[in-house]
Amino acid sequence: MQKRRRWEYLTRFIYANVNNRGAQEYFRQYWPGSEPDKYAPETMIPELNTLGEQGWEMVHMEPIGAVGKKGDVGFIAGDALASWSNSYFCVLKREKE
């Protein structure tokens, strides 16, 4: 009989920002001589790699309009662009031991 796999989940808001820990070093290593945009999504890669090293796998990521004071997520209503965002809501999973 095949063993049933069990998962644990992690939700996290990840922010794209050139000042994220390890972002500038990452850019220097993989894109020497280039300057990343302040909110380039690639600036999240060092944090995502750290989570991957801990066994977490990304199963969902979506940009969001705002993170409220209570950790709630805001969305832009209607067809109008209300603001730009560098906030991403992420769901990760890893197999339980």
MIDO-143644 format. One record per residue (C-alpha): y, x, z; residue number from 1; residue in one letter. Coordinates in Angstrom, 3 decimals. Layout:
// residues N
@north:Y	east:X	up:Z	n:NUM	res:A
...
// end
This chain:
// residues 97
@north:0.000	east:0.000	up:0.000	n:1	res:M
@north:3.425	east:1.342	up:-0.950	n:2	res:Q
@north:5.803	east:2.007	up:1.935	n:3	res:K
@north:8.832	east:-0.254	up:1.886	n:4	res:R
@north:12.073	east:1.722	up:1.562	n:5	res:R
@north:14.828	east:0.984	up:4.060	n:6	res:R
@north:18.522	east:1.745	up:3.616	n:7	res:W
@north:21.577	east:2.246	up:5.734	n:8	res:E
@north:25.056	east:1.645	up:4.344	n:9	res:Y
@north:28.503	east:3.106	up:4.818	n:10	res:L
@north:31.817	east:1.594	up:3.739	n:11	res:T
@north:34.885	east:3.762	up:3.492	n:12	res:R
@north:38.382	east:3.764	up:2.055	n:13	res:F
@north:38.868	east:6.970	up:0.090	n:14	res:I
@north:42.321	east:8.007	up:-1.053	n:15	res:Y
@north:43.056	east:10.064	up:-4.146	n:16	res:A
@north:45.661	east:12.668	up:-3.190	n:17	res:N
@north:46.197	east:16.270	up:-4.209	n:18	res:V
@north:46.650	east:17.103	up:-0.512	n:19	res:N
@north:43.102	east:15.972	up:0.395	n:20	res:N
@north:41.042	east:18.680	up:2.107	n:21	res:R
@north:39.515	east:20.908	up:-0.548	n:22	res:G
@north:41.161	east:19.193	up:-3.538	n:23	res:A
@north:43.382	east:22.076	up:-4.625	n:24	res:Q
@north:40.575	east:24.612	up:-4.200	n:25	res:E
@north:38.293	east:22.358	up:-6.254	n:26	res:Y
@north:40.850	east:22.212	up:-9.063	n:27	res:F
@north:41.342	east:25.986	up:-9.007	n:28	res:R
@north:37.583	east:26.479	up:-9.331	n:29	res:Q
@north:36.828	east:23.929	up:-12.058	n:30	res:Y
@north:40.146	east:23.745	up:-13.936	n:31	res:W
@north:41.822	east:27.149	up:-13.481	n:32	res:P
@north:45.514	east:27.157	up:-14.354	n:33	res:G
@north:45.837	east:23.358	up:-14.370	n:34	res:S
@north:47.865	east:21.356	up:-11.893	n:35	res:E
@north:46.339	east:18.029	up:-10.834	n:36	res:P
@north:48.443	east:14.890	up:-10.770	n:37	res:D
@north:49.325	east:13.892	up:-7.209	n:38	res:K
@north:46.954	east:10.889	up:-7.185	n:39	res:Y
@north:44.307	east:12.045	up:-9.706	n:40	res:A
@north:40.914	east:10.460	up:-8.924	n:41	res:P
@north:39.337	east:13.925	up:-9.210	n:42	res:E
@north:41.037	east:14.822	up:-5.912	n:43	res:T
@north:38.396	east:12.655	up:-4.174	n:44	res:M
@north:35.501	east:14.789	up:-5.450	n:45	res:I
@north:35.324	east:17.243	up:-2.500	n:46	res:P
@north:35.041	east:14.350	up:-0.019	n:47	res:E
@north:32.491	east:12.572	up:-2.223	n:48	res:L
@north:30.484	east:15.794	up:-2.555	n:49	res:N
@north:30.458	east:16.183	up:1.244	n:50	res:T
@north:29.107	east:12.650	up:1.605	n:51	res:L
@north:26.485	east:13.407	up:-1.064	n:52	res:G
@north:25.381	east:16.506	up:0.848	n:53	res:E
@north:24.835	east:14.235	up:3.864	n:54	res:Q
@north:22.494	east:12.094	up:1.752	n:55	res:G
@north:24.933	east:9.310	up:0.863	n:56	res:W
@north:24.822	east:7.843	up:-2.654	n:57	res:E
@north:27.774	east:5.905	up:-4.105	n:58	res:M
@north:26.727	east:2.386	up:-5.069	n:59	res:V
@north:30.178	east:0.861	up:-5.567	n:60	res:H
@north:33.778	east:2.021	up:-5.904	n:61	res:M
@north:36.805	east:-0.049	up:-6.767	n:62	res:E
@north:40.522	east:0.607	up:-6.677	n:63	res:P
@north:42.355	east:-1.727	up:-4.358	n:64	res:I
@north:45.956	east:-2.815	up:-4.017	n:65	res:G
@north:46.357	east:-2.320	up:-0.284	n:66	res:A
@north:44.570	east:-1.648	up:2.986	n:67	res:V
@north:45.897	east:-3.892	up:5.749	n:68	res:G
@north:46.493	east:-2.991	up:9.382	n:69	res:K
@north:43.189	east:-4.614	up:10.321	n:70	res:K
@north:41.206	east:-2.803	up:7.634	n:71	res:G
@north:41.348	east:-5.769	up:5.286	n:72	res:D
@north:41.729	east:-5.327	up:1.519	n:73	res:V
@north:44.607	east:-6.747	up:-0.525	n:74	res:G
@north:44.518	east:-7.592	up:-4.237	n:75	res:F
@north:47.236	east:-8.143	up:-6.786	n:76	res:I
@north:47.654	east:-11.861	up:-7.522	n:77	res:A
@north:48.249	east:-13.265	up:-10.974	n:78	res:G
@north:49.016	east:-11.196	up:-14.043	n:79	res:D
@north:51.852	east:-9.137	up:-12.569	n:80	res:A
@north:51.360	east:-5.557	up:-11.476	n:81	res:L
@north:52.799	east:-5.481	up:-7.971	n:82	res:A
@north:52.191	east:-1.824	up:-7.167	n:83	res:S
@north:50.198	east:1.288	up:-7.966	n:84	res:W
@north:47.432	east:2.355	up:-5.626	n:85	res:S
@north:45.499	east:5.503	up:-4.822	n:86	res:N
@north:43.164	east:3.609	up:-2.457	n:87	res:S
@north:39.509	east:3.058	up:-3.327	n:88	res:Y
@north:37.012	east:0.891	up:-1.457	n:89	res:F
@north:33.619	east:2.621	up:-1.524	n:90	res:C
@north:30.125	east:1.540	up:-0.536	n:91	res:V
@north:27.472	east:4.218	up:-0.081	n:92	res:L
@north:23.824	east:4.097	up:0.895	n:93	res:K
@north:21.080	east:6.465	up:1.989	n:94	res:R
@north:17.463	east:5.989	up:2.864	n:95	res:E
@north:16.702	east:5.539	up:6.539	n:96	res:K
@north:14.453	east:8.191	up:8.050	n:97	res:E
// end
